[in-house]
Amino acid sequence: MKKWHYFALIFSCLLLQLTFLRYFAFFAVKPNLILIALVISCLTLNWRWAIILGAFAGFTKQLLSINTIPLDVFFYPLVCFLVVRISRKVSFENNLLRMALVAAAVLLESIVTRAIVLSGTHVPFGIFLRTVFLEEFMSLLVTPILIKIIYGSR
């Protein structure tokens, strides 16, 4: 894929996640398409373009969403940097390994985001875990589709 295709994919996932998937949310949880596409795209990019793509995704999500805490601006480039570092040490030629990497990134992002956003309120631990693992499960259901889109168009 050309580099501008990655930016178009991230932007389309961003628009899809922030607009259309809101109607299909289950317990106010939806799959994290942006992070999935970002992690899978960073497996094929070098570190400079991966961090640029992560910064683009973070800034664009912050601009288009109603979040008051700019976590994505810092988290997405950090995830891209870590994915590139890990991909130099480990070969991710198998789709199950790619899905495991996506699962780790989504789980980390979900726990950190929910812990920071919900720190001032009292949310029962069971509800916290339910939303974290529901987002994880929904994201893993969508991951093979995005893997096919990114790796199938080579």
C-alpha positions in Angstrom: 0.0 0.0 0.0 1.1 3.5 -0.6 1.5 5.7 2.4 -1.5 7.9 1.6 -3.6 4.8 1.5 -2.8 4.3 5.2 -3.9 7.8 6.0 -7.1 7.3 4.1 -7.7 4.0 5.9 -7.2 5.6 9.3 -9.4 8.5 8.4 -12.2 6.3 7.1 -12.0 4.1 10.3 -12.1 7.3 12.3 -15.2 8.5 10.6 -16.8 5.1 10.8 -16.1 4.7 14.5 -17.2 8.2 15.5 -20.4 8.3 13.5 -21.8 5.0 12.2 -20.7 2.5 14.9 -22.3 4.6 17.6 -25.7 3.2 16.6 -24.4 -0.4 17.0 -22.8 0.1 20.4 -23.5 -2.7 23.0 -23.5 -1.4 26.6 -22.1 1.9 25.2 -19.0 -0.1 23.9 -17.9 -0.3 20.3 -14.8 -1.8 18.6 -11.7 0.4 18.4 -11.3 0.5 14.7 -8.7 3.3 14.7 -6.3 1.5 17.0 -6.8 -1.8 15.1 -6.0 -0.2 11.7 -3.1 1.7 13.3 -1.4 -1.3 14.8 -1.8 -3.4 11.7 -0.5 -0.5 9.5 2.5 0.1 11.7 3.6 -3.5 11.1 4.4 -2.6 7.5 5.7 1.0 8.0 9.1 2.2 9.2 9.3 4.0 12.5 9.1 7.6 11.1 6.0 7.0 9.1 4.4 5.0 11.8 4.8 7.8 14.4 3.5 10.3 11.8 0.5 8.1 11.2 -0.1 7.7 14.9 0.1 11.5 15.5 -2.3 12.0 12.6 -4.8 9.5 14.1 -4.5 11.0 17.6 -4.9 14.6 16.5 -7.7 13.8 14.1 -9.6 11.8 16.7 -9.2 14.5 19.3 -10.4 17.1 16.9 -13.5 15.1 15.8 -14.5 13.7 19.2 -15.9 15.2 22.3 -13.2 14.0 24.7 -11.8 16.6 27.0 -8.7 14.7 27.9 -6.3 14.4 25.0 -5.1 10.9 25.7 -5.1 9.7 22.1 -2.7 12.4 21.0 0.0 10.9 23.2 -1.1 7.3 23.2 -1.4 6.5 19.5 2.2 7.6 18.5 3.5 5.7 21.6 1.6 2.6 20.4 3.0 3.0 16.9 6.6 3.4 18.3 6.2 0.3 20.4 4.7 -1.8 17.6 7.6 -0.9 15.3 10.1 -1.8 18.0 8.4 -5.1 18.7 8.0 -5.9 15.0 11.8 -5.6 14.6 12.3 -8.3 17.2 9.4 -10.6 16.4 8.1 -11.7 13.0 4.3 -11.1 12.7 3.7 -13.1 9.5 0.9 -15.1 11.1 -2.6 -13.5 11.5 -3.0 -14.9 15.0 0.2 -13.1 16.1 -1.1 -9.9 14.6 -4.4 -10.4 16.4 -2.6 -10.9 19.7 -0.7 -7.7 19.2 -3.9 -5.9 18.4 -5.5 -7.4 21.5 -2.7 -6.2 23.7 -2.9 -2.7 22.3 -6.6 -2.5 22.6 -6.6 -3.9 26.2 -3.9 -1.4 27.2 -5.7 1.5 25.7 -9.0 0.5 27.1 -7.7 0.1 30.7 -5.7 3.3 30.7 -8.4 5.4 29.1 -11.2 4.1 31.4 -9.0 4.3 34.5 -8.1 8.0 33.8 -11.6 9.1 32.7 -13.4 7.3 35.5 -11.0 8.2 38.2 -13.2 10.8 39.8 -16.3 8.7 39.8 -17.3 5.5 41.5 -17.8 2.8 39.0 -18.1 -0.8 40.3 -15.1 -3.0 39.3 -17.4 -5.5 37.6 -18.8 -2.9 35.2 -15.3 -1.6 34.5 -14.1 -5.1 33.6 -17.2 -5.8 31.6 -16.7 -2.8 29.4 -13.0 -3.4 29.0 -13.4 -7.0 27.9 -16.4 -6.3 25.8 -14.4 -3.7 23.8 -11.6 -6.3 23.5 -13.9 -8.9 22.2 -15.7 -6.6 19.8 -12.3 -5.4 18.5 -11.0 -8.9 18.0 -14.1 -9.7 15.9 -13.4 -6.9 13.5 -9.6 -7.4 13.3 -9.6 -10.1 10.6 -11.6 -7.9 8.3 -9.0 -5.0 8.7 -6.1 -7.5 8.3 -7.7 -8.7 5.0 -8.1 -5.0 3.8 -4.5 -4.0 4.7 -2.6 -7.2 3.7 -5.0 -8.2 0.9 -4.3 -5.0 -1.1 -0.6 -5.4 -1.4 
